[in-house]
Amino acid sequence: MNSIQTLAVGVRLFSIWLLWYGLTTISGTYFSAHAADHDVSVLTFSIGAIFIALICALLWLFPLLVATRLLPKHTESPTNSPLFEDWFSVGCSLLGVWSLAKSVPALCSYLIVNYLGFKIYPNSYSVNPDWPLYVAFNLLQLVFGLWLFFGARGLSKILVWARER
């Protein structure tokens, strides 16, 4: 695998990360603004989400074009370099670690604050109405992170299979 192919794998991994981060940030911003009773338009956030998805689709479909534009032109002989599957597996595992690093502390925080709130103020503690939504989102992020971290080889095999078809 030469340097252009290696960078192309990085571009694809970046497109996965950008899609995930962009859509979660846009949806989180919308729900936060909506919960604060601000007059928000779904259209604005939908346009942002479509724009992020379009950029990610272009990065996913044309990684070699991006890689050849970023790297200087020179010839390089491949010498025992790692395969696409290895790079993709490592990248997916790192994305899984990032997801776990976000979801585990958030879940612990939500659960501990809720538990302590009920223990310290049993008669007056009220749960945020969006609490089940936050917990469900972070549980989904936890499952996705575990899948990426432990199942990176499975995902790369699916993508290699789809690429060969």
N, C-alpha and C positions, 0 to 999 in steps of 0.2 A: 504494500500500500504506500503510495507516494504522498508527498506533503499536501497536494491538492485534494486527494481523496480523504486524507485525515481531516483537513479543514472542512471538507464537505460534510463529514460525519458530525463535526462540531456545530456546523450551521444547522443541521437538522435537529440536533439536541437543543440548540438555542431556540429553534422555532417551537419545540414542545414546551420549553420553559416559558417562553414569551406568551404563548397561548394560555397556558395555565395561570400564570401570574397576572396577565392582563385581564382575563375574564373574571378571576376571583376579585381583583381590585375594583373593577368596574361594577360588578354585582354588589360587592360590599359597600361601595360608595353610594350606590342607589338605595340599598336597604337602610343604610344609616341616615341618609337624607330623608327618606320616606318615613322612618320611625321618628325623626325629629319634627315631623309635621311641616316640612318645607315643601313648597310647591315645586315638584320635580316632574320633568317630562320623561316618559319611558323612551321616547323617540331619540333624545340626546344620548342616552346610555346605550340604546340599541345601535345607533350609528357608530359609537365608539367601539362596541363589541364587534360589529361587522368589519370595521377598519382593522382592528387587531387580528381578527380571523383571516382577513385577506392578506395582510402582511405575512402571517405565519404560513398560509398556504403557498404564497410565492417563495418564501424561504425553503419550504419543504419540497416544492416541485423543482426548484432550480438551485440546488446547493452547489453544484459544480461551477455554475456561472458566477455565483458570489465568490467562491473560493478562487477561481482564476483571476477575478478582478482584484482580490485582496492581496494575493501573493505575487511576487515578481516572477517573471518568466525565466526559468532555468531548467535544465534537464537534471534529473536525479535518478540514479539507479536504485530500485528497491532492493534492500538487503535485509532479509529476515525481519521485516517490520510486522507489527501486529495486524491482524485481520480486521475487517469491518465489524464482524460480530464481537470481537474482543473490545474494541473501542466503544461500540454501542452499548454493550453490557455494562461497562464501567460507567458510561454516561448515565444510563438509566438507574444504576445503583446510586450514583451521586444525586440524581434528581429525587430518588426515594429518600435518601438521607435528609435532603433539604425539606421535603414534605414532612417527614417525621419530626424534624427540628422545629417546624412551625406548629404542627397539630398536637403533639404530646404536651408541651407547656400550656397551650391554650386550653386543652381538655382538663388538665390538672387544675389550672386556675379556675375554670368555671365550676368544676365539681367541688373543689375545696371551699371556694367562696360561698357556694350555695349550701354546702353542709354546715359550715361555720355560721352562716346567717340563720339557719333554722335552729342550730344549737344555742346560739347566744341570744337570739331574739325570737323565741318560738311563737309568740302571739302577734308580733308586728312585722316580721320579715316578709317582704313580698318579692316574688321572682319577676325579673324582667320578662315582659311578654315575648321577647325575641329569644329568650334563653334556649328553648328547644331547637330553634332554627340554628343558633350558633353551635350547639352541641352536635346536631346532625351534620352540619357542614364540616366540622372538625373530625367527626367520626369518618365521614366519607373521605376526607383528606388523609386520615390515618390509614384507612384501607388501601387507598390509592398509593400511598407512600410505601406501605408494606409490600404491595404487589410489585411496584417498581424495584424495590430493594432486593426482594427475594426472588422475583420472577423475571428479572431482566433478560435472562437467556430465553425464556419463553416468548417474551415480546420481540426480541430480535429474530427469533425463528419465524414468527408470524410475519414480520416485515420482510424478511428474506424470501419467504414463500410468496408474499404478495408481489414482490419485485420480480420474481421469476415468472409469474403468470402474465 
